């Protein structure tokens, strides 16, 4: 991501990102590394009573300077990984950040026609 994402960002919150590696289709580069994409928070722990986990989707990709709508199915890399204290106790927090620069892996939910 180009900006951090928080586990308590409201669903619908948009964020900018870019591809960290080429997207290759049939042996050809369809989308090169650095291609700009936009995403949004799908679910979050916006309220203390929410049992939702943070999930985000990519909503569009810039192709030829114009946004092209896409659908993704889930993201990998958003987990609230428990941290160990100096005494070895695992703790996790209610609110956590996915920092700027964090790589998040997505899978297309439907084919993308370029």
C-alpha positions in Angstrom: 0.0 0.0 0.0 1.0 3.6 -0.4 -0.7 4.6 2.8 -1.4 2.7 6.0 -4.7 0.9 6.6 -6.2 0.6 10.1 -8.3 -2.2 11.4 -10.8 0.4 12.5 -11.0 2.3 9.2 -14.7 2.5 8.2 -15.8 0.1 5.5 -15.7 2.0 2.2 -12.5 3.9 3.1 -10.4 4.0 0.0 -6.6 3.7 -0.3 -4.0 3.9 -3.1 -1.6 1.1 -3.9 0.7 -0.1 -6.6 1.7 -3.5 -8.0 4.9 -4.9 -6.4 5.4 -7.3 -9.2 4.3 -7.8 -12.8 1.0 -9.5 -13.5 1.8 -12.1 -16.3 -1.0 -13.5 -18.5 -0.1 -16.3 -21.0 3.6 -15.5 -20.7 3.2 -11.8 -21.4 3.3 -8.9 -18.9 -0.3 -7.7 -18.7 0.2 -5.2 -15.9 3.8 -4.1 -15.1 5.3 -3.5 -11.6 4.4 0.0 -10.3 0.9 0.0 -11.9 -1.4 2.2 -9.8 -4.4 0.5 -8.2 -7.1 1.6 -5.8 -8.7 -0.3 -3.0 -11.2 0.0 -0.2 -11.9 -1.4 3.2 -14.6 -4.1 2.9 -15.0 -5.0 6.6 -13.3 -3.7 9.8 -13.5 -3.6 13.6 -14.9 0.0 13.4 -16.9 -0.4 16.7 -15.8 -2.2 19.8 -18.7 -4.6 19.5 -17.9 -5.6 15.9 -16.6 -9.1 15.4 -15.5 -8.4 11.8 -11.9 -8.7 10.8 -10.1 -6.3 8.6 -10.6 -7.1 4.9 -9.9 -5.1 1.8 -10.4 -5.4 -1.9 -8.8 -3.8 -5.0 -11.5 -2.0 -6.9 -9.7 -0.6 -9.9 -6.4 -0.6 -11.8 -5.0 2.2 -13.9 -4.7 1.1 -17.6 -3.7 3.7 -20.1 -4.3 6.5 -17.6 -7.9 5.4 -16.9 -9.3 3.4 -14.1 -10.5 -0.1 -15.0 -12.9 -1.8 -12.5 -11.7 -5.1 -11.1 -13.0 -7.6 -8.5 -10.7 -9.3 -6.1 -11.3 -12.2 -3.6 -9.7 -11.5 -0.3 -6.3 -10.3 0.7 -3.4 -12.0 2.3 -1.1 -10.0 4.7 -3.7 -8.2 6.9 -3.6 -10.4 9.9 -3.3 -9.0 13.4 -0.3 -11.2 14.3 0.1 -11.6 18.0 3.4 -10.2 19.3 5.5 -11.8 22.1 6.5 -9.8 25.1 9.9 -10.1 26.6 8.5 -12.8 28.9 7.2 -14.7 25.9 3.5 -13.9 26.4 1.5 -13.5 23.2 -0.6 -10.4 22.9 -2.6 -8.8 20.1 -4.4 -5.5 20.0 -7.9 -4.5 19.2 -6.7 -1.9 16.8 -3.7 -2.4 14.5 -2.1 -0.8 11.4 -1.1 -2.3 8.1 1.8 0.0 7.4 2.5 1.9 4.3 4.7 -0.3 2.1 3.2 -3.5 3.4 2.8 -6.1 0.6 -0.7 -7.5 0.3 -1.5 -10.4 -2.0 -4.8 -10.4 -3.9 -6.4 -12.9 -6.3 -8.8 -11.8 -9.1 -12.4 -12.9 -8.5 -13.2 -12.7 -12.2 -11.1 -12.4 -15.4 -9.6 -9.0 -16.2 -9.9 -8.0 -19.9 -7.1 -5.6 -20.9 
